[in-house]
């Protein structure tokens, strides 16, 4: 961001540096007040999207008033549209992924997983490791937030009423989901942002697999020593997946492949492949609807009660119902954050921040610090700020900030969307202080993963 611009710069469409102006200070204050309300979500029971939506509107309105008063309205218009386009691409991408997950949940895929765990009669220690590894390996495909919610639901059902074990497992799941999401573009919003920006190719994220695994394994190994030697007392109830479950899972994997190929081979935004994949699901939903009545009639004529149950309810498979069940609070929060940070960047604060972090500090120190900062401030604004700054960094450093922003949020329960969501889902079982007491061993995992990356991928620096 240029400093000390004069009148001719307005004509060329360049924004002014307003970091020391009253306008800039007011906008910073608005953002911090909004973010304080986000951090108090659990206490206030105020959805996190509300304050940032209002803050985004206020920031851009104030900026626009300033620019209009100087008779240059189009500078802010172009800047706002640019930020809006970045959000729209990511929002549609996430919306398709959430729709597929909701469709799989409705077809009882995850209920079947829960029933299988109960049927096998695993001990608490086995369940601790199984739920952790499932979270680690599912989150690269289903994203860390969705994976954490699903695995938490499984554990709460399996270990119903055991507060100590559920809290321990929730901490384990948050760490595993965040770590697993760090080595895949589909695992977290931050990795998706880096991939869509073209800074790291799809296959290059795999360089973070071992560091991510270390990030999970170090704290998990310590926490496992505190798991009681018990077996769940919950009674096993058989669950059968509904018709089309496996085919929907196959279509989801095909959708992911389409998005990857569109971006890697055709250099098109990945959202093109994801929206095409939504079309796959819509066509399959149509197939399920038009064949449902015929199959039900045949099963009733044969008196096949099991087949009738497998076909599902009389209500047809509705793709738009799955879209409606997407995590809209998260998507709207993402909009608010992108627009707030975009507005502050337009004022010149991101340029100022870049000069301090990447001009006066080493890139490694800055990236490690930003990862720790993401445990207090959500990793979305942290990563969006870094991408907006576009500091000159090696490929290894871009992978490092991807890793630290992804796993740094595990240090506190409020540091990641997965942690915040689980505090709501497992209210009374998983708490801020229940997570905080494990912060030292989580920090060991954080620094161990950073050192592993610096050593293992040293050729990329």
C-alpha positions in Angstrom: 0.0 0.0 0.0 1.5 3.3 -1.1 2.2 6.0 1.5 1.7 9.8 1.1 -0.4 9.8 -2.1 -1.4 13.1 -3.5 -4.3 14.2 -5.7 -3.2 12.7 -9.0 -3.2 9.3 -7.4 -7.0 9.5 -7.0 -7.4 9.9 -10.7 -5.4 6.7 -11.3 -7.7 4.8 -9.0 -5.1 4.4 -6.2 -6.5 4.4 -2.6 -5.1 6.8 -0.1 -3.2 5.8 3.0 -5.7 6.6 5.8 -4.1 4.6 8.6 -3.4 7.7 10.8 -6.7 9.4 10.0 -9.8 9.6 12.3 -11.7 7.5 9.7 -9.1 4.7 10.0 -9.1 4.7 13.8 -12.9 4.6 13.9 -12.9 1.6 11.4 -10.4 -0.2 13.5 -12.5 0.3 16.6 -15.6 -1.0 14.8 -13.7 -4.1 13.8 -12.4 -4.8 17.3 -15.8 -4.3 18.9 -17.4 -6.7 16.4 -14.7 -9.3 17.0 -15.0 -8.9 20.8 -18.7 -9.9 20.3 -17.7 -12.8 18.2 -15.3 -14.1 20.9 -18.1 -13.7 23.5 -20.5 -15.8 21.3 -20.8 -18.6 23.9 -21.6 -16.1 26.8 -24.0 -13.8 24.8 -25.6 -16.5 22.7 -25.3 -14.1 19.8 -24.4 -15.8 16.5 -21.0 -14.7 15.3 -22.2 -13.6 11.9 -24.3 -10.7 13.2 -21.6 -8.4 14.5 -19.2 -8.8 11.6 -22.0 -8.3 9.0 -22.9 -4.9 10.6 -19.2 -4.0 11.1 -18.5 -4.8 7.4 -21.4 -2.5 6.3 -20.3 0.3 8.6 -16.7 0.2 7.6 -17.4 0.3 3.8 -20.1 3.0 4.2 -17.7 5.2 6.2 -15.0 4.7 3.6 -17.4 5.4 0.7 -18.7 8.6 2.4 -15.0 9.8 2.7 -14.3 9.0 -1.0 -17.6 10.5 -2.2 -16.9 13.7 -0.3 -13.6 13.9 -2.4 -15.7 13.3 -5.6 -14.1 9.9 -6.4 -16.8 7.3 -5.7 -15.7 4.6 -8.2 -12.4 3.8 -6.3 -14.3 2.2 -3.4 -16.8 0.6 -5.7 -14.1 -1.4 -7.6 -12.3 -2.3 -4.3 -15.6 -3.6 -2.8 -16.5 -5.6 -5.9 -13.0 -7.2 -5.9 -13.5 -8.4 -2.3 -17.0 -9.5 -3.0 -15.9 -11.7 -5.9 -13.2 -13.4 -3.7 -15.9 -14.2 -1.1 -18.5 -15.4 -3.7 -16.1 -18.0 -5.2 -15.2 -19.4 -1.8 -18.8 -19.3 -0.5 -20.2 -21.2 -3.5 -17.4 -23.8 -3.1 -18.1 -24.3 0.6 -21.9 -24.4 0.0 -21.5 -27.3 -2.4 -19.3 -29.2 0.1 -21.8 -28.6 2.9 -24.7 -29.7 0.8 -23.0 -33.0 0.0 -22.2 -33.6 3.7 -25.8 -32.9 4.6 -27.0 -35.3 2.0 -24.7 -38.0 3.3 -25.9 -37.3 6.9 -29.6 -37.6 5.7 -28.8 -40.9 4.1 -27.6 -42.1 7.5 -23.9 -42.6 6.5 -22.7 -41.2 9.8 -25.3 -42.9 11.9 -24.1 -46.1 10.5 -20.5 -45.2 11.5 -21.7 -44.6 15.1 -23.6 -47.9 15.2 -20.5 -49.7 13.9 -18.3 -48.3 16.7 -20.9 -49.5 19.3 -21.3 -52.9 17.7 -17.5 -53.5 17.9 -17.5 -52.9 21.7 -14.4 -50.8 21.6 -12.8 -49.5 24.9 -12.6 -45.9 25.7 -8.9 -45.8 24.7 -9.7 -47.4 21.3 -12.6 -44.9 20.8 -10.2 -42.1 21.6 -7.8 -43.1 18.9 -10.4 -44.2 16.4 -12.3 -40.9 16.6 -9.1 -38.9 16.4 -7.8 -40.7 13.3 -11.2 -40.6 11.6 -11.3 -36.8 12.2 -7.8 -36.5 10.9 -8.5 -38.4 7.7 -12.1 -37.2 7.0 -11.4 -33.5 7.5 -9.2 -33.2 4.3 -12.3 -34.1 2.3 -15.2 -32.9 4.4 -13.5 -29.8 6.1 -12.5 -29.6 9.7 -15.7 -27.9 11.0 -18.1 -30.5 9.5 -15.8 -33.4 10.5 -15.5 -32.2 14.1 -19.3 -31.8 14.4 -19.9 -35.3 13.0 -17.3 -37.0 15.2 -18.5 -35.2 18.3 -22.0 -36.4 17.7 -20.7 -40.0 17.4 -18.7 -39.7 20.7 -21.6 -38.1 22.6 -23.8 -41.0 21.6 -21.3 -43.7 22.3 -20.1 -42.3 25.7 -23.4 -40.8 26.7 -23.2 -39.0 30.0 -19.5 -39.4 30.6 -18.4 -35.7 30.9 -14.7 -36.3 31.5 -14.3 -38.6 28.5 -16.4 -36.5 26.2 -14.4 -33.4 27.0 -11.1 -35.2 26.4 -12.4 -36.7 23.1 -13.7 -33.3 21.9 -10.2 -31.7 22.5 -8.7 -34.6 20.6 -11.2 -34.2 17.8 -10.6 -30.5 17.4 -6.8 -31.0 17.2 -7.2 -33.9 14.8 -9.7 -32.1 12.5 -7.6 -28.9 12.4 -4.4 -30.9 11.7 -6.0 -33.0 9.0 -7.5 -30.0 7.4 -4.1 -28.3 7.0 -2.7 -30.6 4.3 -5.7 -30.4 1.9 -7.4 -27.5 0.0 -10.7 -28.9 1.1 -9.8 -29.3 4.8 -10.2 -25.7 5.9 -11.2 -22.3 4.6 -7.7 -21.0 4.9 -6.1 -23.8 2.8 -8.9 -23.3 0.3 -8.0 -19.6 0.1 -4.3 -20.4 -0.5 -5.1 -22.9 -3.2 -7.6 -20.6 -5.0 -5.0 -17.8 -4.9 -2.7 -20.1 -6.8 0.1 -19.9 -4.3 0.2 -23.7 -3.6 -0.8 -26.4 -6.0 -3.2 -29.2 -5.0 -0.6 -31.9 -4.8 1.9 -29.6 -3.0 -0.3 -29.5 0.1 0.8 -33.1 0.7 4.2 -31.8 1.8 2.3 -30.8 5.1 1.0 -34.3 5.7 3.8 -35.4 8.1 4.0 -32.1 10.0 0.2 -32.2 10.4 0.4 -35.8 11.6 3.0 -34.8 14.2 0.8 -31.9 15.3 -1.9 -34.3 16.1 0.1 -37.3 17.4 2.2 -35.4 20.0 -0.7 -34.1 22.2 -2.9 -37.1 21.5 -0.2 -39.4 22.8 0.0 -37.5 26.0 -3.8 -37.2 26.4 -4.3 -40.9 25.8 -2.5 -41.6 29.0 -5.4 -40.0 30.9 -8.1 -42.1 29.3 -9.9 -44.4 31.8 -9.9 -48.1 31.2 -13.6 -48.5 30.6 -16.0 -49.6 27.9 -19.2 -47.7 26.9 -22.4 -48.8 28.4 -24.6 -47.5 25.6 -26.8 -50.2 23.9 -26.1 -51.0 20.3 -29.0 -50.2 17.8 -28.7 -51.4 14.2 -28.7 -48.7 11.5 -29.1 -49.2 7.8 -28.0 -46.5 5.3 -30.7 -45.2 3.1 -30.8 -45.9 -0.6 -28.2 -44.0 -2.6 -25.8 -43.3 0.2 -22.8 -44.9 -1.4 -23.5 -43.4 -4.7 -23.7 -39.9 -3.2 -20.3 -40.5 -1.6 -19.0 -41.5 -5.0 -20.4 -38.3 -6.6 -18.8 -36.2 -3.8 -15.4 -37.7 -4.6 -16.1 -37.1 -8.4 -17.0 -33.5 -7.6 -13.7 -33.0 -5.7 -11.9 -34.5 -8.7 -13.7 -32.2 -11.1 -12.8 -29.1 -9.1 -9.1 -30.2 -8.9 -8.9 -30.9 -12.6 -10.6 -27.6 -13.5 -8.1 -25.7 -11.5 -4.9 -27.7 -12.3 -5.4 -28.4 -16.0 -7.7 -25.6 -17.2 -6.5 -22.9 -14.8 -10.1 -22.1 -13.9 -11.5 -21.3 -10.4 -12.2 -24.6 -8.5 -15.7 -23.3 -7.9 -16.5 -24.2 -11.5 -16.0 -27.9 -10.8 -17.8 -27.7 -7.5 -20.9 -26.1 -9.0 -20.9 -28.7 -11.7 -20.7 -31.3 -8.9 -23.8 -29.8 -7.4 -25.4 -30.6 -10.7 -24.4 -34.3 -10.3 -26.2 -34.4 -7.0 -29.3 -32.7 -8.5 -29.5 -35.2 -11.3 -29.1 -38.1 -8.8 -31.7 -36.5 -6.5 -34.1 -36.5 -9.5 -33.3 -40.1 -10.2 -34.1 -41.0 -6.6 -37.4 -39.1 -6.7 -38.7 -40.6 -10.0 -37.8 -44.1 -9.0 -38.9 -44.0 -5.4 -42.6 -44.6 -5.9 -42.1 -47.5 -8.3 -39.7 -49.2 -5.9 -41.9 -48.6 -2.9 -44.9 -50.1 -4.7 -42.8 -53.2 -5.6 -41.5 -53.6 -2.1 -45.0 -53.3 -0.6 -46.4 -55.8 -3.0 -43.7 -58.3 -2.0 -44.2 -57.4 1.7 -40.4 -56.6 2.1 -40.4 -54.4 5.2 -36.6 -54.1 5.3 -36.6 -52.9 1.7 -39.3 -50.3 2.4 -37.3 -48.9 5.3 -34.1 -48.8 3.1 -35.9 -46.7 0.5 -36.5 -44.0 3.0 -39.6 -41.9 3.7 -42.3 -41.0 1.3 -40.9 -37.5 1.1 -38.7 -37.3 -2.0 -35.0 -36.6 -1.8 -34.9 -32.8 -2.0 -31.5 -31.2 -3.0 -32.6 -27.7 -2.0 -33.5 -28.9 1.5 -29.8 -30.0 1.8 -28.7 -26.5 0.6 -30.9 -24.9 3.2 -29.3 -27.0 6.0 -25.8 -25.6 5.2 -23.9 -23.8 8.0 -25.2 -20.4 7.0 -23.9 -18.7 10.1 -20.3 -19.8 9.2 -20.8 -18.6 5.6 -22.1 -15.2 6.6 -19.4 -14.8 9.2 -16.9 -15.5 6.5 -18.5 -12.8 4.3 -18.3 -10.3 7.2 -14.7 -11.1 7.9 -13.6 -10.9 4.3 -15.3 -7.5 3.8 -14.0 -6.1 7.2 -10.4 -7.1 6.5 -10.8 -6.0 2.9 -11.9 -2.5 4.1 -9.1 -2.2 6.6 -6.6 -3.3 3.9 -8.1 -0.6 1.6 -7.4 2.0 4.3 -3.8 0.9 4.4 -3.6 -1.2 7.6 -2.5 -4.4 5.9 0.4 -2.7 4.2 1.4 -1.3 7.6 1.1 -4.8 9.2 3.1 -6.3 6.3 5.9 -3.8 6.8 6.2 -4.7 10.5 5.8 -8.5 10.3 7.6 -9.3 7.1 9.8 -6.2 6.9 11.2 -6.1 10.4 10.8 -9.8 11.4 11.9 -12.9 9.5 9.2 -14.6 7.5 9.5 -17.7 9.8 9.0 -15.7 13.0 6.1 -13.8 11.5 4.4 -17.0 10.3 4.8 -18.8 13.6 3.5 -15.7 15.4 0.4 -15.5 13.1 -0.3 -19.1 13.8 -0.4 -18.5 17.6 -2.4 -15.3 16.9 -5.0 -17.4 15.1 -5.8 -19.2 18.4 -7.3 -15.9 19.6 -8.4 -14.3 16.3 -10.0 -16.8 13.9 -7.6 -18.1 11.2 -9.8 -16.8 8.4 -9.0 -13.0 9.0 -5.4 -13.9 9.7 -5.0 -15.8 6.4 -7.0 -13.3 4.4 -4.8 -10.5 5.7 -1.6 -12.4 4.7 -3.0 -13.1 1.2 -4.0 -9.4 0.9 -0.5 -8.3 2.0 1.1 -10.7 -0.6 4.6 -10.6 1.2 7.6 -11.9 -0.8 8.1 -15.4 0.6 9.5 -18.7 -0.5 7.3 -21.7 -1.3 8.2 -23.2 2.0 7.1 -20.1 3.9 3.7 -20.2 2.2 3.3 -23.8 3.2 4.4 -22.7 6.8 1.7 -20.0 7.1 -0.8 -22.5 5.7 0.2 -25.0 8.4 0.4 -22.6 11.3 -2.8 -20.8 10.5 -4.5 -24.2 10.2 -3.3 -25.8 13.4 -2.6 -22.8 15.6 -6.3 -22.5 16.3 -6.2 -25.7 18.3 -4.4 -24.0 21.1 -7.7 -22.5 22.4 -11.2 -23.7 22.0 -12.2 -20.3 20.5 -9.3 -20.4 18.0 -11.0 -22.4 15.3 -14.5 -22.9 13.9 -14.3 -26.5 14.9 -13.7 -25.6 18.6 -16.4 -23.0 18.7 -18.9 -25.3 17.1 -18.2 -28.1 19.5 -18.6 -25.8 22.5 -22.2 -25.3 21.3 -22.9 -28.9 20.3 -21.4 -30.5 23.5 -22.4 -27.7 25.8 -21.7 -28.6 29.4 -19.2 -31.3 28.4 -16.7 -29.5 26.2 -15.7 -26.1 27.7 -13.1 -23.3 27.2 -11.3 -24.3 30.4 -11.7 -28.0 29.7 -9.7 -27.3 26.5 -7.3 -24.8 28.1 -5.8 -27.2 30.6 -4.4 -29.2 27.6 -2.9 -26.1 26.0 0.7 -26.9 27.0 0.7 -30.3 25.3 -1.1 -28.8 22.3 1.6 -26.1 22.1 4.2 -28.9 22.1 2.5 -30.4 19.0 2.3 -27.0 17.4 6.1 -26.3 17.7 6.9 -29.9 16.8 5.0 -29.6 13.6 6.7 -26.4 12.7 10.1 -27.9 13.3 9.2 -31.0 11.3 8.2 -28.8 8.4 11.3 -26.7 8.6 13.5 -29.9 8.6 11.5 -32.1 6.2 10.8 -29.5 3.6 14.0 -27.5 3.9 14.6 -27.6 0.2 11.5 -25.4 -0.3 12.8 -22.5 1.6 
